[in-house]
């Protein structure tokens, strides 16, 4: 997906900042999980949590997010064990 910004906005923010804003917006609108938003922004989950805190955006951590995070951790453990 390619997003075109107005030229004056492109001069004001970096692609990384744009990705962070997109990720935060999607997360705040319950379109993506915390992990997905961190991936979109290209930062770690703790770093994203810090950014959300700066903006006073509440974090709801539901069962679905927990299950996805557990699956991700298990996948990472199996990949590391297979090396």
C-alpha positions as a Markdown table, in Angstrom:
| # | Residue | x | y | z |
|---|---|---|---|---|
| 1 | Unk | 0.0 | 0.0 | 0.0 |
| 2 | Unk | 1.2 | 3.4 | -0.9 |
| 3 | Unk | -0.1 | 6.6 | 0.8 |
| 4 | Unk | 0.5 | 9.9 | -0.8 |
| 5 | Unk | 0.7 | 12.9 | 1.5 |
| 6 | Unk | 0.3 | 16.5 | 0.5 |
| 7 | Unk | 3.8 | 17.9 | -0.3 |
| 8 | Unk | 3.7 | 20.4 | 2.6 |
| 9 | Unk | 3.0 | 17.6 | 5.0 |
| 10 | Unk | 5.8 | 15.4 | 3.6 |
| 11 | Unk | 8.2 | 18.2 | 4.4 |
| 12 | Unk | 7.0 | 18.2 | 8.0 |
| 13 | Unk | 7.1 | 14.5 | 9.0 |
| 14 | Unk | 9.3 | 11.6 | 8.2 |
| 15 | Unk | 8.0 | 8.3 | 6.9 |
| 16 | Unk | 8.7 | 6.8 | 10.3 |
| 17 | Unk | 6.5 | 9.4 | 12.0 |
| 18 | Unk | 3.8 | 8.8 | 9.4 |
| 19 | Unk | 3.9 | 5.1 | 10.1 |
| 20 | Unk | 3.7 | 5.8 | 13.8 |
| 21 | Unk | 0.7 | 8.1 | 13.4 |
| 22 | Unk | -1.1 | 5.5 | 11.2 |
| 23 | Unk | -0.3 | 2.7 | 13.7 |
| 24 | Unk | -1.6 | 4.7 | 16.6 |
| 25 | Unk | -4.8 | 5.7 | 14.8 |
| 26 | Unk | -5.5 | 2.1 | 13.8 |
| 27 | Unk | -4.8 | 0.9 | 17.3 |
| 28 | Unk | -7.0 | 3.6 | 18.9 |
| 29 | Unk | -9.8 | 2.7 | 16.5 |
| 30 | Unk | -9.5 | -1.0 | 17.5 |
| 31 | Unk | -8.5 | -2.1 | 14.0 |
| 32 | Unk | -5.2 | -3.7 | 15.0 |
| 33 | Unk | -3.7 | -5.2 | 18.1 |
| 34 | Unk | -0.9 | -3.6 | 20.1 |
| 35 | Unk | 1.6 | -6.0 | 18.4 |
| 36 | Unk | 0.3 | -5.3 | 15.0 |
| 37 | Unk | 0.4 | -1.5 | 15.6 |
| 38 | Unk | 4.0 | -1.8 | 16.8 |
| 39 | Unk | 4.9 | -3.8 | 13.7 |
| 40 | Unk | 3.3 | -1.1 | 11.4 |
| 41 | Unk | 5.2 | 1.6 | 13.3 |
| 42 | Unk | 8.4 | -0.4 | 13.1 |
| 43 | Unk | 9.0 | -0.1 | 16.8 |
| 44 | Unk | 8.8 | -2.4 | 19.8 |
| 45 | Unk | 5.7 | -2.9 | 21.8 |
| 46 | Unk | 7.2 | -1.2 | 24.9 |
| 47 | Unk | 8.1 | 1.8 | 22.7 |
| 48 | Unk | 4.6 | 1.9 | 21.3 |
| 49 | Unk | 3.1 | 1.8 | 24.8 |
| 50 | Unk | 5.3 | 4.7 | 25.7 |
| 51 | Unk | 4.0 | 6.7 | 22.6 |
| 52 | Unk | 0.4 | 5.8 | 23.5 |
| 53 | Unk | 1.0 | 7.0 | 27.1 |
| 54 | Unk | 2.4 | 10.3 | 25.8 |
| 55 | Unk | -0.8 | 10.8 | 23.9 |
| 56 | Unk | -3.0 | 9.6 | 26.8 |
| 57 | Unk | -4.5 | 6.8 | 24.6 |
| 58 | Unk | -5.8 | 4.0 | 26.8 |
| 59 | Unk | -4.7 | 0.5 | 26.3 |
| 60 | Unk | -7.2 | -2.3 | 26.5 |
| 61 | Unk | -5.6 | -5.6 | 26.6 |
| 62 | Unk | -8.3 | -8.2 | 25.9 |
| 63 | Unk | -8.3 | -12.0 | 25.6 |
| 64 | Unk | -7.8 | -11.9 | 21.8 |
| 65 | Unk | -4.7 | -9.8 | 22.1 |
| 66 | Unk | -3.3 | -12.0 | 24.9 |
| 67 | Unk | -3.9 | -15.1 | 22.8 |
| 68 | Unk | -2.1 | -13.5 | 19.8 |
| 69 | Unk | 0.8 | -12.4 | 21.9 |
| 70 | Unk | 1.2 | -15.9 | 23.4 |
| 71 | Unk | 1.1 | -17.4 | 19.9 |
| 72 | Unk | 3.8 | -15.0 | 18.8 |
| 73 | Unk | 6.0 | -15.8 | 21.8 |
| 74 | Unk | 5.5 | -19.5 | 21.3 |
| 75 | Unk | 6.4 | -19.2 | 17.6 |
| 76 | Unk | 9.5 | -17.2 | 18.4 |
| 77 | Unk | 10.6 | -19.8 | 21.0 |
| 78 | Unk | 10.1 | -22.7 | 18.5 |
| 79 | Unk | 12.1 | -20.8 | 15.8 |
| 80 | Unk | 14.9 | -20.1 | 18.2 |
| 81 | Unk | 15.0 | -23.7 | 19.4 |
| 82 | Unk | 15.2 | -24.9 | 15.7 |
| 83 | Unk | 18.3 | -22.9 | 15.0 |
